[in-house]
Structures are given as structure tokens and as C-alpha cells.
Amino acid sequence: MVDKKVGIVVNAPLSNGRDLRTVKRGEMIDSQFMTAREKEKVLKQWISFIENDFRKEKFSTRLYNHLHLHCAFIAHYGRDGFYSTFFVNPQDTIVFLKHFNKEAFWVKMFPYVDINSAMVDIADLHRERITNACLKSIKEKELDFALSLLAKHGISYKCLNLKREIKEQQK
């Protein structure tokens, strides 16, 4: 049901268990600025981008344009700037993924509710795996940084372990 005043689809159906890897003709609707076929192409590129862990070569201009024109992201001065903002640092990738939720206003905006809700569904399928990989990467980077600081100041990691063991034995 479309609220004509604000152009928002109310209670728009989501995927309901369909296989999101194969978008069938007719699931997407033509809009003034994006045909159903273009939406299908963007969705397939979205799937490839997520399944390939946000590799830069999978971040197409078509996908970038959809994200900043129809998913409430700012443009970041171009595709490279957008990519650098969200996919170079794992903390930023987690922030990016949080943007994809079923309650976000942009998901329900007519006439992109079809593709945007499908994109959220795809993100949901991969959210746990991606978040866990990002958290692991963050931890590894932070530990590497901590070790480099210790080395910079001439402190041995082994020495710290020994001090901790002695303190635990004294308790």
C-alpha cells in the first residue's frame, strides 16, 4: 500500500524466504530513474560484492550510484571516496552494514522498496559472517599495534607474560 502524500510503501512485503541469489523478472518494478532490469543488475552486483567480502573490483559504478542515490548515503566525492570511507577499515564496514536494516526510512521509499528491501535481506544473510570477520580483523590490527608500541619502547612481550604469571602466582 502506497501513501501518496509521502511516497512510502507501508507494510511492503520482504523476501519471505525466496532465494535472493536468483531475482526473477517481474519482482522489480520500473521507476522513473531506474528500470526493473537495472534494479536486477544492481542487486546481482550487490550479492557479488558482499559474497566477495567487499573486494574493490566488485564495487561497480552502478552499485555505487544506487547506494548514494537511493539508499541514503552521501556520495563521498566519487566511487573511490565512498569505498575508502566504508571498506578500508573494518570498523567502518560494520557501520556500513548497520545502515542496512528493515526499519530504515530509505528501505520503504517508493519506488525503490523492491530493490532496497532485497538488499537488506542479502545483508542480513551475510551480516554475522562479515561482522565476525571485521571484529577479528580489528582485534588483529589492535594487537599488532600494541606489540609495535611495546617494541618501540623496548618492552618485551615475553617479559609482560612473565610479570603477569608472577602476579597471578602471588594471589
FIKOLZA-1660 file (N, C-alpha, C; in steps of 0.1 Angstrom, whole numbers, plus 5000, padded with zeros to 4 digits):
% residues 171
   i   px   py   pz ch aa at
   1 5008 4988 5000  A  M  N
   1 5000 5000 5000  A  M CA
   1 5009 5012 5000  A  M  C
   2 5006 5022 4991  A  V  N
   2 5015 5034 4990  A  V CA
   2 5007 5046 4996  A  V  C
   3 5014 5053 5005  A  D  N
   3 5009 5065 5010  A  D CA
   3 5013 5076 5000  A  D  C
   4 5003 5081 4992  A  K  N
   4 5006 5091 4981  A  K CA
   4 5012 5104 4986  A  K  C
   5 5009 5108 4999  A  K  N
   5 5015 5120 5004  A  K CA
   5 5030 5120 5005  A  K  C
   6 5035 5109 5010  A  V  N
   6 5049 5109 5013  A  V CA
   6 5057 5099 5004  A  V  C
   7 5050 5091 4996  A  G  N
   7 5057 5082 4987  A  G CA
   7 5063 5070 4994  A  G  C
   8 5058 5066 5005  A  I  N
   8 5064 5055 5013  A  I CA
   8 5055 5043 5011  A  I  C
   9 5061 5031 5009  A  V  N
   9 5053 5019 5009  A  V CA
   9 5052 5014 5023  A  V  C
  10 5039 5013 5027  A  V  N
  10 5036 5008 5040  A  V CA
  10 5034 4993 5040  A  V  C
  11 5040 4986 5050  A  N  N
  11 5039 4972 5051  A  N CA
  11 5043 4965 5038  A  N  C
  12 5054 4969 5032  A  A  N
  12 5059 4963 5020  A  A CA
  12 5064 4949 5023  A  A  C
  13 5060 4939 5015  A  P  N
  13 5065 4926 5017  A  P CA
  13 5080 4924 5014  A  P  C
  14 5087 4917 5022  A  L  N
  14 5101 4915 5020  A  L CA
  14 5103 4901 5013  A  L  C
  15 5114 4895 5014  A  S  N
  15 5117 4883 5006  A  S CA
  15 5109 4871 5010  A  S  C
  16 5106 4869 5023  A  N  N
  16 5098 4858 5028  A  N CA
  16 5104 4845 5023  A  N  C
  17 5117 4843 5025  A  G  N
  17 5123 4830 5022  A  G CA
  17 5127 4827 5008  A  G  C
  18 5125 4837 4999  A  R  N
  18 5128 4834 4985  A  R CA
  18 5144 4833 4983  A  R  C
  19 5148 4827 4973  A  D  N
  19 5162 4826 4970  A  D CA
  19 5167 4839 4964  A  D  C
  20 5174 4847 4972  A  L  N
  20 5177 4861 4967  A  L CA
  20 5189 4861 4957  A  L  C
  21 5195 4849 4955  A  R  N
  21 5205 4848 4945  A  R CA
  21 5200 4848 4931  A  R  C
  22 5187 4845 4929  A  T  N
  22 5182 4845 4916  A  T CA
  22 5169 4854 4916  A  T  C
  23 5171 4866 4911  A  V  N
  23 5160 4875 4910  A  V CA
  23 5152 4872 4898  A  V  C
  24 5139 4870 4899  A  K  N
  24 5131 4867 4888  A  K CA
  24 5125 4879 4881  A  K  C
  25 5124 4879 4868  A  R  N
  25 5117 4890 4862  A  R CA
  25 5104 4893 4868  A  R  C
  26 5100 4905 4869  A  G  N
  26 5087 4908 4875  A  G CA
  26 5087 4911 4890  A  G  C
  27 5098 4907 4897  A  E  N
  27 5099 4911 4911  A  E CA
  27 5103 4925 4913  A  E  C
  28 5110 4931 4904  A  M  N
  28 5113 4945 4904  A  M CA
  28 5104 4953 4895  A  M  C
  29 5101 4965 4899  A  I  N
  29 5092 4974 4891  A  I CA
  29 5100 4985 4885  A  I  C
  30 5096 4990 4873  A  D  N
  30 5102 5001 4867  A  D CA
  30 5099 5014 4875  A  D  C
  31 5108 5023 4875  A  S  N
  31 5106 5036 4882  A  S CA
  31 5111 5046 4872  A  S  C
  32 5109 5059 4876  A  Q  N
  32 5113 5070 4867  A  Q CA
  32 5128 5070 4864  A  Q  C
  33 5136 5067 4874  A  F  N
  33 5150 5068 4872  A  F CA
  33 5158 5055 4871  A  F  C
  34 5150 5043 4872  A  M  N
  34 5157 5030 4872  A  M CA
  34 5147 5020 4867  A  M  C
  35 5151 5013 4857  A  T  N
  35 5142 5002 4852  A  T CA
  35 5143 4990 4860  A  T  C
  36 5133 4981 4859  A  A  N
  36 5134 4968 4867  A  A CA
  36 5146 4961 4863  A  A  C
  37 5150 4961 4851  A  R  N
  37 5162 4954 4846  A  R CA
  37 5175 4960 4853  A  R  C
  38 5175 4973 4854  A  E  N
  38 5187 4979 4861  A  E CA
  38 5187 4975 4875  A  E  C
  39 5175 4975 4882  A  K  N
  39 5175 4971 4896  A  K CA
  39 5180 4956 4897  A  K  C
  40 5176 4948 4888  A  E  N
  40 5181 4934 4889  A  E CA
  40 5196 4933 4888  A  E  C
  41 5202 4941 4879  A  K  N
  41 5216 4942 4877  A  K CA
  41 5223 4947 4890  A  K  C
  42 5218 4957 4896  A  V  N
  42 5224 4963 4908  A  V CA
  42 5223 4952 4919  A  V  C
  43 5212 4945 4920  A  L  N
  43 5210 4935 4931  A  L CA
  43 5221 4924 4929  A  L  C
  44 5223 4919 4917  A  K  N
  44 5233 4909 4914  A  K CA
  44 5247 4914 4917  A  K  C
  45 5249 4926 4914  A  Q  N
  45 5262 4932 4918  A  Q CA
  45 5264 4933 4933  A  Q  C
  46 5253 4937 4940  A  W  N
  46 5253 4938 4955  A  W CA
  46 5257 4924 4961  A  W  C
  47 5250 4914 4955  A  I  N
  47 5253 4900 4960  A  I CA
  47 5267 4896 4958  A  I  C
  48 5273 4899 4946  A  S  N
  48 5286 4896 4943  A  S CA
  48 5296 4904 4952  A  S  C
  49 5293 4916 4955  A  F  N
  49 5301 4925 4963  A  F CA
  49 5302 4920 4977  A  F  C
  50 5290 4916 4983  A  I  N
  50 5290 4911 4997  A  I CA
  50 5296 4897 4997  A  I  C
  51 5293 4888 4988  A  E  N
  51 5298 4874 4989  A  E CA
  51 5314 4874 4987  A  E  C
  52 5319 4884 4980  A  N  N
  52 5333 4885 4978  A  N CA
  52 5340 4895 4988  A  N  C
  53 5334 4896 5000  A  D  N
  53 5339 4904 5011  A  D CA
  53 5343 4918 5008  A  D  C
  54 5335 4924 5000  A  F  N
  54 5336 4939 4997  A  F CA
  54 5349 4942 4989  A  F  C
  55 5353 4932 4981  A  R  N
  55 5365 4935 4973  A  R CA
  55 5363 4946 4963  A  R  C
  56 5373 4955 4962  A  K  N
  56 5371 4967 4954  A  K CA
  56 5367 4965 4940  A  K  C
  57 5373 4954 4934  A  E  N
  57 5370 4952 4920  A  E CA
  57 5355 4948 4918  A  E  C
  58 5348 4944 4928  A  K  N
  58 5334 4941 4927  A  K CA
  58 5325 4952 4930  A  K  C
  59 5331 4964 4933  A  F  N
  59 5323 4976 4937  A  F CA
  59 5321 4984 4924  A  F  C
  60 5310 4981 4917  A  S  N
  60 5308 4987 4904  A  S CA
  60 5302 5002 4905  A  S  C
  61 5304 5009 4894  A  T  N
  61 5298 5022 4894  A  T CA
  61 5283 5022 4895  A  T  C
  62 5277 5012 4889  A  R  N
  62 5262 5011 4890  A  R CA
  62 5258 5009 4905  A  R  C
  63 5265 5000 4912  A  L  N
  63 5262 4998 4926  A  L CA
  63 5264 5011 4935  A  L  C
  64 5276 5017 4932  A  Y  N
  64 5279 5029 4939  A  Y CA
  64 5268 5040 4937  A  Y  C
  65 5263 5041 4924  A  N  N
  65 5253 5051 4922  A  N CA
  65 5240 5048 4929  A  N  C
  66 5236 5035 4929  A  H  N
  66 5224 5032 4937  A  H CA
  66 5225 5035 4951  A  H  C
  67 5237 5032 4957  A  L  N
  67 5239 5034 4972  A  L CA
  67 5237 5049 4975  A  L  C
  68 5243 5057 4967  A  H  N
  68 5243 5071 4971  A  H CA
  68 5230 5079 4966  A  H  C
  69 5224 5073 4956  A  L  N
  69 5212 5080 4951  A  L CA
  69 5199 5075 4957  A  L  C
  70 5199 5062 4961  A  H  N
  70 5186 5056 4966  A  H CA
  70 5187 5049 4979  A  H  C
  71 5199 5049 4986  A  C  N
  71 5200 5043 4999  A  C CA
  71 5205 5052 5010  A  C  C
  72 5203 5065 5008  A  A  N
  72 5205 5075 5018  A  A CA
  72 5220 5076 5023  A  A  C
  73 5229 5073 5014  A  F  N
  73 5243 5075 5017  A  F CA
  73 5247 5088 5009  A  F  C
  74 5257 5095 5015  A  I  N
  74 5263 5107 5007  A  I CA
  74 5273 5101 4997  A  I  C
  75 5276 5109 4987  A  A  N
  75 5284 5104 4976  A  A CA
  75 5299 5103 4979  A  A  C
  76 5304 5110 4989  A  H  N
  76 5319 5109 4993  A  H CA
  76 5328 5113 4981  A  H  C
  77 5324 5122 4973  A  Y  N
  77 5332 5127 4961  A  Y CA
  77 5336 5116 4951  A  Y  C
  78 5328 5106 4950  A  G  N
  78 5330 5096 4940  A  G CA
  78 5331 5082 4946  A  G  C
  79 5332 5072 4936  A  R  N
  79 5332 5058 4940  A  R CA
  79 5344 5055 4949  A  R  C
  80 5356 5060 4945  A  D  N
  80 5368 5056 4953  A  D CA
  80 5367 5062 4967  A  D  C
  81 5362 5074 4968  A  G  N
  81 5360 5080 4982  A  G CA
  81 5350 5073 4990  A  G  C
  82 5339 5068 4984  A  F  N
  82 5329 5060 4991  A  F CA
  82 5335 5047 4995  A  F  C
  83 5342 5041 4986  A  Y  N
  83 5348 5028 4990  A  Y CA
  83 5358 5030 5002  A  Y  C
  84 5366 5040 5001  A  S  N
  84 5376 5042 5012  A  S CA
  84 5369 5045 5025  A  S  C
  85 5358 5052 5024  A  T  N
  85 5351 5056 5036  A  T CA
  85 5345 5043 5044  A  T  C
  86 5341 5033 5036  A  F  N
  86 5334 5022 5043  A  F CA
  86 5340 5009 5042  A  F  C
  87 5350 5007 5034  A  F  N
  87 5355 4993 5032  A  F CA
  87 5370 4991 5034  A  F  C
  88 5378 5002 5037  A  V  N
  88 5392 5001 5040  A  V CA
  88 5394 4996 5055  A  V  C
  89 5387 5003 5064  A  N  N
  89 5388 4999 5078  A  N CA
  89 5376 4991 5082  A  N  C
  90 5378 4980 5089  A  P  N
  90 5367 4971 5093  A  P CA
  90 5357 4978 5102  A  P  C
  91 5361 4987 5110  A  Q  N
  91 5351 4994 5119  A  Q CA
  91 5341 5001 5110  A  Q  C
  92 5345 5007 5099  A  D  N
  92 5336 5014 5090  A  D CA
  92 5327 5005 5083  A  D  C
  93 5332 4993 5080  A  T  N
  93 5324 4983 5073  A  T CA
  93 5312 4979 5082  A  T  C
  94 5315 4978 5095  A  I  N
  94 5304 4974 5105  A  I CA
  94 5294 4985 5105  A  I  C
  95 5298 4998 5105  A  V  N
  95 5289 5009 5104  A  V CA
  95 5281 5009 5091  A  V  C
  96 5287 5006 5080  A  F  N
  96 5280 5005 5067  A  F CA
  96 5269 4994 5068  A  F  C
  97 5272 4983 5074  A  L  N
  97 5262 4972 5074  A  L CA
  97 5251 4975 5083  A  L  C
  98 5253 4983 5094  A  K  N
  98 5242 4987 5103  A  K CA
  98 5232 4996 5096  A  K  C
  99 5236 5002 5085  A  H  N
  99 5227 5011 5077  A  H CA
  99 5217 5003 5071  A  H  C
 100 5220 4990 5068  A  F  N
 100 5210 4981 5061  A  F CA
 100 5202 4974 5071  A  F  C
 101 5190 4980 5075  A  N  N
 101 5181 4974 5084  A  N CA
 101 5167 4976 5079  A  N  C
 102 5158 4968 5082  A  K  N
 102 5144 4968 5077  A  K CA
 102 5136 4980 5081  A  K  C
 103 5141 4987 5092  A  E  N
 103 5133 4998 5098  A  E CA
 103 5138 5011 5092  A  E  C
 104 5149 5011 5084  A  A  N
 104 5155 5024 5079  A  A CA
 104 5144 5030 5069  A  A  C
 105 5143 5043 5070  A  F  N
 105 5133 5050 5062  A  F CA
 105 5135 5048 5047  A  F  C
 106 5148 5048 5042  A  W  N
 106 5151 5047 5028  A  W CA
 106 5147 5033 5022  A  W  C
 107 5146 5023 5031  A  V  N
 107 5142 5010 5026  A  V CA
 107 5128 5010 5021  A  V  C
 108 5119 5018 5027  A  K  N
 108 5105 5018 5024  A  K CA
 108 5101 5029 5014  A  K  C
 109 5111 5036 5009  A  M  N
 109 5107 5046 4999  A  M CA
 109 5103 5041 4986  A  M  C
 110 5092 5045 4982  A  F  N
 110 5087 5042 4968  A  F CA
 110 5094 5050 4958  A  F  C
 111 5099 5045 4947  A  P  N
 111 5096 5032 4941  A  P CA
 111 5108 5023 4942  A  P  C
 112 5117 5024 4952  A  Y  N
 112 5128 5016 4954  A  Y CA
 112 5127 5005 4965  A  Y  C
 113 5115 5004 4970  A  V  N
 113 5113 4994 4981  A  V CA
 113 5116 4980 4977  A  V  C
 114 5114 4977 4964  A  D  N
 114 5117 4963 4959  A  D CA
 114 5132 4960 4960  A  D  C
 115 5140 4968 4954  A  I  N
 115 5154 4965 4954  A  I CA
 115 5160 4968 4968  A  I  C
 116 5156 4978 4975  A  N  N
 116 5162 4981 4988  A  N CA
 116 5159 4971 4998  A  N  C
 117 5147 4966 4998  A  S  N
 117 5144 4956 5008  A  S CA
 117 5151 4943 5005  A  S  C
 118 5153 4940 4992  A  A  N
 118 5161 4928 4988  A  A CA
 118 5176 4930 4992  A  A  C
 119 5181 4942 4991  A  M  N
 119 5195 4944 4995  A  M CA
 119 5196 4943 5011  A  M  C
 120 5186 4947 5018  A  V  N
 120 5187 4945 5033  A  V CA
 120 5186 4930 5036  A  V  C
 121 5178 4922 5029  A  D  N
 121 5177 4908 5031  A  D CA
 121 5190 4901 5028  A  D  C
 122 5197 4905 5017  A  I  N
 122 5210 4900 5014  A  I CA
 122 5220 4903 5025  A  I  C
 123 5220 4916 5029  A  A  N
 123 5229 4920 5040  A  A CA
 123 5227 4911 5053  A  A  C
 124 5214 4909 5056  A  D  N
 124 5211 4901 5067  A  D CA
 124 5216 4887 5067  A  D  C
 125 5216 4881 5055  A  L  N
 125 5222 4867 5053  A  L CA
 125 5237 4867 5056  A  L  C
 126 5244 4878 5054  A  H  N
 126 5258 4878 5055  A  H CA
 126 5263 4886 5067  A  H  C
 127 5254 4892 5074  A  R  N
 127 5258 4901 5085  A  R CA
 127 5267 4895 5095  A  R  C
 128 5263 4883 5101  A  E  N
 128 5271 4877 5111  A  E CA
 128 5285 4873 5107  A  E  C
 129 5286 4867 5095  A  R  N
 129 5299 4863 5089  A  R CA
 129 5308 4876 5087  A  R  C
 130 5302 4886 5082  A  I  N
 130 5310 4898 5079  A  I CA
 130 5314 4905 5092  A  I  C
 131 5305 4906 5101  A  T  N
 131 5308 4913 5114  A  T CA
 131 5318 4906 5121  A  T  C
 132 5317 4892 5122  A  N  N
 132 5328 4884 5129  A  N CA
 132 5341 4886 5122  A  N  C
 133 5342 4886 5109  A  A  N
 133 5354 4888 5102  A  A CA
 133 5360 4902 5105  A  A  C
 134 5352 4912 5105  A  C  N
 134 5356 4926 5108  A  C CA
 134 5361 4927 5122  A  C  C
 135 5354 4921 5132  A  L  N
 135 5359 4921 5146  A  L CA
 135 5372 4914 5147  A  L  C
 136 5374 4903 5140  A  K  N
 136 5387 4896 5141  A  K CA
 136 5398 4904 5135  A  K  C
 137 5395 4911 5124  A  S  N
 137 5405 4920 5118  A  S CA
 137 5409 4931 5127  A  S  C
 138 5399 4937 5133  A  I  N
 138 5401 4948 5143  A  I CA
 138 5410 4944 5154  A  I  C
 139 5407 4932 5160  A  K  N
 139 5415 4927 5171  A  K CA
 139 5429 4924 5166  A  K  C
 140 5431 4918 5155  A  E  N
 140 5445 4916 5150  A  E CA
 140 5452 4929 5148  A  E  C
 141 5446 4939 5142  A  K  N
 141 5453 4952 5140  A  K CA
 141 5456 4958 5153  A  K  C
 142 5447 4958 5163  A  E  N
 142 5450 4964 5176  A  E CA
 142 5461 4957 5183  A  E  C
 143 5461 4943 5182  A  L  N
 143 5472 4936 5189  A  L CA
 143 5486 4939 5182  A  L  C
 144 5486 4940 5169  A  D  N
 144 5498 4943 5161  A  D CA
 144 5503 4957 5165  A  D  C
 145 5493 4966 5167  A  F  N
 145 5497 4980 5171  A  F CA
 145 5503 4980 5185  A  F  C
 146 5496 4972 5194  A  A  N
 146 5501 4972 5208  A  A CA
 146 5515 4966 5208  A  A  C
 147 5518 4955 5201  A  L  N
 147 5531 4949 5200  A  L CA
 147 5541 4959 5194  A  L  C
 148 5537 4966 5184  A  S  N
 148 5547 4976 5179  A  S CA
 148 5550 4987 5189  A  S  C
 149 5540 4991 5197  A  L  N
 149 5543 5001 5207  A  L CA
 149 5553 4995 5218  A  L  C
 150 5550 4983 5222  A  L  N
 150 5559 4977 5231  A  L CA
 150 5573 4976 5226  A  L  C
 151 5575 4972 5213  A  A  N
 151 5588 4971 5207  A  A CA
 151 5595 4985 5206  A  A  C
 152 5587 4995 5203  A  K  N
 152 5592 5009 5202  A  K CA
 152 5598 5013 5215  A  K  C
 153 5592 5009 5226  A  H  N
 153 5597 5013 5239  A  H CA
 153 5605 5003 5246  A  H  C
 154 5610 4993 5238  A  G  N
 154 5619 4983 5243  A  G CA
 154 5613 4974 5254  A  G  C
 155 5600 4971 5253  A  I  N
 155 5594 4962 5263  A  I CA
 155 5591 4949 5256  A  I  C
 156 5596 4938 5262  A  S  N
 156 5594 4925 5256  A  S CA
 156 5580 4920 5260  A  S  C
 157 5574 4914 5250  A  Y  N
 157 5561 4908 5252  A  Y CA
 157 5562 4896 5262  A  Y  C
 158 5573 4889 5260  A  K  N
 158 5576 4877 5269  A  K CA
 158 5577 4882 5284  A  K  C
 159 5584 4893 5285  A  C  N
 159 5586 4899 5299  A  C CA
 159 5572 4902 5305  A  C  C
 160 5563 4908 5297  A  L  N
 160 5550 4911 5302  A  L CA
 160 5542 4898 5307  A  L  C
 161 5544 4888 5299  A  N  N
 161 5537 4875 5302  A  N CA
 161 5543 4870 5316  A  N  C
 162 5556 4871 5317  A  L  N
 162 5562 4866 5329  A  L CA
 162 5558 4874 5341  A  L  C
 163 5557 4887 5340  A  K  N
 163 5552 4896 5351  A  K CA
 163 5537 4892 5355  A  K  C
 164 5529 4889 5345  A  R  N
 164 5515 4886 5347  A  R CA
 164 5515 4872 5355  A  R  C
 165 5523 4863 5350  A  E  N
 165 5523 4850 5357  A  E CA
 165 5527 4851 5371  A  E  C
 166 5537 4859 5374  A  I  N
 166 5542 4861 5388  A  I CA
 166 5531 4867 5396  A  I  C
 167 5524 4877 5391  A  K  N
 167 5514 4883 5399  A  K CA
 167 5502 4873 5401  A  K  C
 168 5499 4865 5392  A  E  N
 168 5488 4855 5394  A  E CA
 168 5492 4845 5404  A  E  C
 169 5505 4841 5404  A  Q  N
 169 5510 4831 5414  A  Q CA
 169 5510 4837 5428  A  Q  C
 170 5512 4850 5429  A  Q  N
 170 5513 4857 5442  A  Q CA
 170 5499 4858 5449  A  Q  C
 171 5488 4857 5441  A  K  N
 171 5475 4859 5446  A  K CA
 171 5470 4847 5455  A  K  C
% end
